[in-house]
Amino acid sequence: MEDEKKIEEIKDLLTAEPEELKKEVSIVFDGKQYTIRVPKNLAEKIAINPKEDKFLFRLNIPSKHDRDMRLTAELIRN
Protein backbone atom coordinates (compact mmCIF):
# COMPACT_ATOMS: atom_id res chain seq x y z
CA MET A 1 0.00 0.00 0.00
CA GLU A 2 2.82 2.41 0.89
CA ASP A 3 4.63 1.59 -2.37
CA GLU A 4 1.50 2.40 -4.38
CA LYS A 5 1.25 5.78 -2.65
CA LYS A 6 4.89 6.55 -3.48
CA ILE A 7 4.37 5.50 -7.09
CA GLU A 8 1.35 7.81 -7.37
CA GLU A 9 3.33 10.71 -5.86
CA ILE A 10 6.14 10.16 -8.38
CA LYS A 11 3.65 9.98 -11.25
CA ASP A 12 2.10 13.26 -10.10
CA LEU A 13 5.51 14.94 -10.08
CA LEU A 14 6.41 13.66 -13.54
CA THR A 15 3.10 14.56 -15.17
CA ALA A 16 2.53 17.92 -13.46
CA GLU A 17 2.17 20.88 -15.77
CA PRO A 18 4.82 23.56 -15.19
CA GLU A 19 3.62 26.80 -13.67
CA GLU A 20 3.25 29.55 -16.25
CA LEU A 21 2.85 33.18 -15.33
CA LYS A 22 1.54 35.56 -17.98
CA LYS A 23 1.10 39.30 -17.93
CA GLU A 24 0.32 41.61 -20.82
CA VAL A 25 2.14 44.94 -20.48
CA SER A 26 2.00 48.27 -22.27
CA ILE A 27 4.78 49.69 -24.43
CA VAL A 28 5.95 53.27 -23.87
CA PHE A 29 7.79 55.35 -26.51
CA ASP A 30 9.66 58.43 -25.27
CA GLY A 31 10.82 59.68 -28.68
CA LYS A 32 14.12 57.74 -28.57
CA GLN A 33 13.34 54.23 -27.42
CA TYR A 34 10.58 51.84 -26.49
CA THR A 35 10.24 50.69 -22.91
CA ILE A 36 8.40 47.73 -21.43
CA ARG A 37 7.91 47.13 -17.75
CA VAL A 38 8.52 43.74 -16.16
CA PRO A 39 5.72 43.13 -13.65
CA LYS A 40 6.95 42.98 -10.06
CA ASN A 41 5.63 39.46 -9.39
CA LEU A 42 7.53 38.11 -12.41
CA ALA A 43 10.71 40.05 -11.56
CA GLU A 44 10.63 38.76 -7.99
CA LYS A 45 10.04 35.19 -9.17
CA ILE A 46 13.23 35.24 -11.27
CA ALA A 47 15.09 37.54 -8.83
CA ILE A 48 16.02 40.29 -11.27
CA ASN A 49 18.82 42.54 -10.04
CA PRO A 50 18.21 45.83 -11.91
CA LYS A 51 21.67 47.15 -11.07
CA GLU A 52 23.55 44.22 -12.60
CA ASP A 53 21.31 42.09 -14.83
CA LYS A 54 20.51 42.85 -18.47
CA PHE A 55 18.21 41.56 -21.16
CA LEU A 56 19.47 40.27 -24.49
CA PHE A 57 16.94 40.77 -27.30
CA ARG A 58 17.08 38.61 -30.42
CA LEU A 59 15.06 39.32 -33.55
CA ASN A 60 14.78 36.38 -35.92
CA ILE A 61 14.05 37.69 -39.43
CA PRO A 62 13.25 34.76 -41.74
CA SER A 63 14.50 34.81 -45.31
CA LYS A 64 11.04 33.95 -46.62
CA HIS A 65 8.46 36.73 -46.37
CA ASP A 66 5.62 34.36 -45.58
CA ARG A 67 7.04 33.56 -42.15
CA ASP A 68 6.67 35.69 -39.05
CA MET A 69 9.53 37.44 -37.30
CA ARG A 70 10.20 36.29 -33.77
CA LEU A 71 11.47 38.47 -30.94
CA THR A 72 12.83 36.82 -27.79
CA ALA A 73 14.30 38.32 -24.62
CA GLU A 74 16.75 36.49 -22.42
CA LEU A 75 17.78 37.56 -18.92
CA ILE A 76 21.57 37.81 -18.64
CA ARG A 77 22.87 37.68 -15.09
CA ASN A 78 26.11 39.48 -14.30
C-alpha positions as CSV (number, residue, x, y, z in Angstrom):
1,M,0.0,0.0,0.0
2,E,2.8,2.4,0.9
3,D,4.6,1.6,-2.4
4,E,1.5,2.4,-4.4
5,K,1.3,5.8,-2.7
6,K,4.9,6.5,-3.5
7,I,4.4,5.5,-7.1
8,E,1.4,7.8,-7.4
9,E,3.3,10.7,-5.9
10,I,6.1,10.2,-8.4
11,K,3.6,10.0,-11.3
12,D,2.1,13.3,-10.1
13,L,5.5,14.9,-10.1
14,L,6.4,13.7,-13.5
15,T,3.1,14.6,-15.2
16,A,2.5,17.9,-13.5
17,E,2.2,20.9,-15.8
18,P,4.8,23.6,-15.2
19,E,3.6,26.8,-13.7
20,E,3.2,29.6,-16.3
21,L,2.9,33.2,-15.3
22,K,1.5,35.6,-18.0
23,K,1.1,39.3,-17.9
24,E,0.3,41.6,-20.8
25,V,2.1,44.9,-20.5
26,S,2.0,48.3,-22.3
27,I,4.8,49.7,-24.4
28,V,6.0,53.3,-23.9
29,F,7.8,55.4,-26.5
30,D,9.7,58.4,-25.3
31,G,10.8,59.7,-28.7
32,K,14.1,57.7,-28.6
33,Q,13.3,54.2,-27.4
34,Y,10.6,51.8,-26.5
35,T,10.2,50.7,-22.9
36,I,8.4,47.7,-21.4
37,R,7.9,47.1,-17.7
38,V,8.5,43.7,-16.2
39,P,5.7,43.1,-13.7
40,K,6.9,43.0,-10.1
41,N,5.6,39.5,-9.4
42,L,7.5,38.1,-12.4
43,A,10.7,40.1,-11.6
44,E,10.6,38.8,-8.0
45,K,10.0,35.2,-9.2
46,I,13.2,35.2,-11.3
47,A,15.1,37.5,-8.8
48,I,16.0,40.3,-11.3
49,N,18.8,42.5,-10.0
50,P,18.2,45.8,-11.9
51,K,21.7,47.1,-11.1
52,E,23.6,44.2,-12.6
53,D,21.3,42.1,-14.8
54,K,20.5,42.9,-18.5
55,F,18.2,41.6,-21.2
56,L,19.5,40.3,-24.5
57,F,16.9,40.8,-27.3
58,R,17.1,38.6,-30.4
59,L,15.1,39.3,-33.5
60,N,14.8,36.4,-35.9
61,I,14.0,37.7,-39.4
62,P,13.2,34.8,-41.7
63,S,14.5,34.8,-45.3
64,K,11.0,33.9,-46.6
65,H,8.5,36.7,-46.4
66,D,5.6,34.4,-45.6
67,R,7.0,33.6,-42.1
68,D,6.7,35.7,-39.0
69,M,9.5,37.4,-37.3
70,R,10.2,36.3,-33.8
71,L,11.5,38.5,-30.9
72,T,12.8,36.8,-27.8
73,A,14.3,38.3,-24.6
74,E,16.8,36.5,-22.4
75,L,17.8,37.6,-18.9
76,I,21.6,37.8,-18.6
77,R,22.9,37.7,-15.1
78,N,26.1,39.5,-14.3
